[in-house]
Amino acid sequence: MCTNIVYEWLKTLQLPQYAESFVDNGYDDLEVCKQIGDPDLDAIGVAVPHHRRRIHEAVQRLKEADETAAGLYFTLEPQP
């Protein structure tokens, strides 16, 4: 079994059984997972309604975390 960030994310959702299907379908990092919709879940093979709902809610949390952190950044500038 692959151990990566998507696997860890799915494990926290108590859905690790989908990890291989996620990776096989190109969802191998959380940035890509933020784009998941119903057609994607169909392709991945997530058919159980409460599993789909759990994933949708988690995707929404990922997007909200991005919005919260969007104003935080730094740049590296050369020293004079």
C-alpha positions, 0 to 999 in steps of 0.5 A: 500500500502506498504511504503518502499525504492522500493516504494519511488524509483518507486515513484521518477520514477513516476511508483508507480503503480508497487510497489506491484508487485515488492515486490510480486516478491521479489524486496523489496530492491534496492540491489535486484532491481539492478539485474533487467533485461527484464525477471524480468520486464516481471514477474513483469508485466511491459509491457509499453515500456517507463516504462521499459526503465525508470526502466532500466535507473534507475537501471543503475544509481543505479549501477553507484552510487555503482561504484562511492561509491565502494572505500569509506568505513571505519572500526571500530577498537578497541582503543589501 
